[in-house]
Amino acid sequence: MTYMTIAIVAGFVLDLIFGDPRWLYHPVRLIGHLISGTERIIRNCLPANKTGERIGGGILVLVVVTVSTGVPAVILSVAYKYFWQLGLALESFWCYQILATKSLKVESDRVYIALKDKGLEAGRKAVSMIVGRDTQNLTEEGVTKAAVETVAENTSDGVIAPLFYMLIGGAVLGFTYKAINTMDSMVGYKNDKYQWFGTAAAKLDDVVNFIPARVSAVLMILAAYLTGMDGKNAACIFRRDRFNHKSPNSAQTEAVMAGALDVQLAGDAWYFGKLHKKPTIGDPVREMELLDIRRSHKLLYGTAMLGLILGIILRILVL
């Protein structure tokens, strides 16, 4: 258990220092290949109707979660058994790869730099790399809003949620979470192709993110106070707007972010050429500005640090 705690802290620090360099092969890519390959096999074996696709989606979840959990569990078990230093080093490295604090900051900061230095078209292109919505017609405010919303949502999905599961079960449970979250991002769509096939993955993602999303929101409210932002409004908007999204989890941190920045997020958005009507989150106390992207980074880092510190304290007290 001591090794696991050390590995989590080491991985967290490594992530803050190095982020996600593009030359380094990421295990999530392997999980993505596993998902794509398994989906192709399942679709070739089962009928393309509602029942067949729902069963197929369930099989996909079972296979991907089992493999993504079992393989690192076996490797770490062998490493710790015969050479604990290797086990500790490997688990630290995997914890580092599972977290995404710096990469989230870097990718969203590219939007800030593009808008500031190269203009709206460059900003649209940069933000299209980190969001799923159509970006070709976004205004500068829309691009900024999309980047801030991404930081807000992924503070939970990319940082606090994987940290939460690693604090319980180390890198192995961290990979379990990443497998589920990756499946949701690949097949959890309500479109013609994945309406039924992606149901199991989407529902499971809602379940595993239920507690971490709310923990993230509370930590972000504390971070708002600590970073000199509007913590009182962050708490107020969280209570009022935390369910203003089809997902039970996505609006939790978006509501805090909107309140802390005193801006309005969410609202209608275009996806694959179709307008999706969405409620707004927060109040337009002031207009969004480019610097809000970098203000969101303060909340990202503050929330991450609080998550690590409080998580390690709780882990030591419990164990």
N, C-alpha and C positions, 0 to 999 in steps of 0.2 A: 504493500500500500504506500510506503514511503517513496519507492521508486516512481510510482504513478504520479504522485504529487509533484515530485521534482520534474518529471517529464512534462507535465502540464505547464508549469511555470517556465521551464526552459523553452517549450514550444511557443508560448505566448510572447516571450522576449524575442525569440528568433523571428517571429512573424512581424513584430514591430520594426525590427532592424531590416530584414530582407524583403518582406512582402512576398509577392508571387512572381519572380522573374520568369520571363517568357521562355527562356532556354531550358528551364527545369521542368521535366515531365511531371505532370500532376496526376495523382491517383484518381481524381475525379474523372479524368479522361478515360481511364480504364473502366470505371463504373459506367460511363456513358456508352462505351463500346459494348459492354455486357448488356446494357438495357436495349440497345439497338439490335444486337444479334439475337437476343432472347425474344424480342418482339417479332422479328421476322419469322423465327421458327414457330412461335405460337400461332401467328396469323396463318401460316401454311397448314397448320394441323386442325384448327377449329373453324367452325362456320362463321361467316361474316354477318351475324345477326346480333341482336341485343344480348341474348343469353350467352352466346358463344364468346362475344367480346368481353362481357363482364367476367366470365370464368377465366378467359385468357388474361385479363388484367390482374386478376387475383393470383394466377400462376406466376405472372411476371414479378409481382411484389414478393412472393414467396421465394422465388429463385434468386432475385437480385439481393434481397436482404440477407438470405442465408449465405450466399457466396461472399458478399461484401463484409459480413461479420466474421464468417468462419475462417477465411484465408488469413487476415491479419491476426486473428486469435491464435491460430496454430503457429504462425511464424513467430509471434512474440513469446508464446509459451515455450517453444524450443530454444529461442535465443536466451530468455531469462534462465532457463534450466541449466544450460551448458556454459553460458558466458554472460553473466548479468550485465556487464558493462555494455556489451553489444545490444542487449535488450533495452537498456536505458537509453542508449544513443538512438536506437531505431524508433522507440516510442516517442522520444522528444522530437525527432524529425517528423514523424507522422502527425503529432499534435500541432507542430508548426504548419504543416501543409493543410491541415483541416481548418485552421482559423484563417480569417480573411480581413483582419482589421486594416492593415496597411494597404492591401490591394484595393479595398473598397475606397479608401481615401485617395489613392493614386488615380484610379479609374475615373472617379467623379471629379477630381481636380483637373483631369485632362479636358473635361467639359468647360470648366472655369477658364483655363488657359486658352482654349480654342475660341471661346466667345470673346474674351478680353483682347486677344492678340490678332485673331484672324477673321472675326465676324460671325454672323448668324449661320451661314451655310456650314462653316467648320464646326460650330457648336452643335448644329443638328446632326452632323455626321458623328461627332464624338459621343453624343448622348444616345445615338442609335445603337452603340456598342454595349450599352448597359441597361437598356429598357426594352420591353416587348411591344410597346405601342408604335404607331406610325409617327414619324418625326419630321417628314418632309415639309409640313406646313406649320410647324410650331413657331411661335414668336419667341423673342429672346426671353420673355417671362416664362413661356411654356417650357423652353429648354431648361431654364434654371429650376423651375418647379419639378420637372421630371428628375433632374439630378438629385435634388434635395429629398424627394420622395424615395428614391433608390437608396440613399444613405440611411434614411429612417427605417425602411423595411428591412434592409440587409444588416442593420445593426443587430437585429434579432436573428435573422436567418443565417447570416455569415459569421457572427461573432458570439453572441450570448447563447444561442441555442446549442451550437456545437460545444461551447465551453461547458454548458450545463450538463450535457451528456458525458463529456470527458471527465468531469468532476465525479460522476457516478461510476463510470466504467472505463476510464482511460481512452486511449486511441481506438480501441476496439469498438466501444459504444459510439465514439465519435464518427467512425466510418459507417456504423449503422444509420446514424442520423443523416450523414451526407448522402448515402445511397437513397434514402427515402426522399430527401429534398431534391436530389438530382432527378429522380423519377418524376416527381411532380412537375419540375421545370421542363421535362421532355415530353411527357404524355398526359399531364393533368390539365388538358384544355377542354373547354366545352365547345368543340367544333365537330364537324361531320366525322372526322377521322377518329377522334378520341372521346367523343361524347360518352360512350359506354366502356371502352377499353381503358380509359384513364381514371375511371371512378375510384377504384381501390387505392391507387397511388395518391390521388388528391385527398381522399378521406383520411388516409393514414397520415399524410403530411399535416392535415389540420389537427389530428390528435397529438402527434409528437411535438407540434409547435404551440399547443394550447398554453401550457404552463410557461415555457421560455418566453413567449411573446409578452405575457403579462409581467413576468420578472423583468424583462428588458424595458418595458414602459416605466415601471417603478424606478429602476436604476437610472433611466434617462431623466426622469423628473428630478432626482437627486443631483444628477450631473448638471442639469440646468441651473439649479441653485448654486452649485459649486463653481460653475464657469461664469457666473454673473449674468445669466440670461433670465428670462421671465419664468421662474419656477412656479410661481403662483398661477399664472395663466396656463402653463403646461399641465398642471394638475387639473385645472378647471376644464380645459378642452378635452383632456383624457377622459374625464368622467362623462362628458357630454357626447363626444363624437367617436369613442373608441369602437363602436359597432357600425360606423358609416362605410361599410365595405361588404361585398358579398362574402369574402373570406372572414371567418370569425377572428382571425389573428392579424391580418395586414394593417388594419387601422389603429391597432394598439399603439405602436410607436409613431406612426404618422401623426396621430392626434397630439402626442406629446411634442413632437418636432414642430408642428404648426403653432401650438400654444407657446412654446419656448421662444420661437422666432417672431411671434405676433403676426403671422401671415396666414393665408388660406391656401390649403393644398387640395389635391384630388379634383373632383369635378369630372365633367364629360371628357372622353378621350377616344381617339380613333385607333382601332385594331384591325389589321388586314382589310382596310378599306371600309370598315363599318363603324358607325358612331355608337359608342356605348355610353348610355346615360348613367352617371354616377353622382352620388351626393358629395357635397364639398366637406372638407374637414378643416376646422378652425375658422377664425374671423379675419377679414382683411383690415386689421388694425393699421397696417401700412402696406404699400406695394412691395412685391418681391424685388430684390435687387441681386446683382451678380455675387456680391459678397456673402449672400446667404448660403452659397455652396460651402464656402470655407467656415462659416459659422456652424454649419451642420457637422463639420469635421470635429469641432470642439466637443460636441455632444457625443459623437461616435467614440472618440478616445476616452472621454470622461466616463461614459457608460461601460466601455470595455475594461478600464482600470478598476472601476467599482465592482464589476462582475468578477474579475479575477480575485481581488482582495477579499471580498465578502465570501466568495465561493471557497477559497482556500481556508479561511477561518472556520466556516461551517464544516468543511471536510475534516479538519483537524479535530474540531469539537466532537463530531459524530464518531470518528474512528478512534 
